[in-house]
Amino acid sequence: MVKKKLLDQVTEVARFRHLSLRTEAAYRNWIKRFILFHHKRHPRELDDDAVRAFLTRFAVTVELTRRLENHPPGSPSSREDEEDRSQLPLISC
């Protein structure tokens, strides 16, 4: 029996559940991001810490993007953000 690739399995399940094509594409995109973040390792090989690291990285990236969009670098408020960030404790995963 030939095993299907992970993303092909996602497509099959999404279609079985009658999900919209956009939802299917979103699921596939998130799975691709997760796999690439972990240097193309299969999700089956990863543990809870890997999921936590991925979600933490995503949350930090989104927050920094949001701040940069609202306050261009060099503006007075962006310098305040940098000072605030230096006060935060480091989190290790």
C-alpha angles and dihedrals in degrees: 000000000000116000116226121231116260096251091048088054090051090052092049094050093044091052092045088054091046093238117169118264090245092054090049090050091049092052091048091048093052092047090050091050091050093049094046091047088058094047096260096305116152113255089235088067094053130084137209092281090060091054091046091050092050094048092045091051090048093049092049092047093050092048093049091047091050092050093047092050091051096041120028116221112275095029116124093250093052089056088052089051090053090052090048091050091053088059094058120100117244116254118208123200 
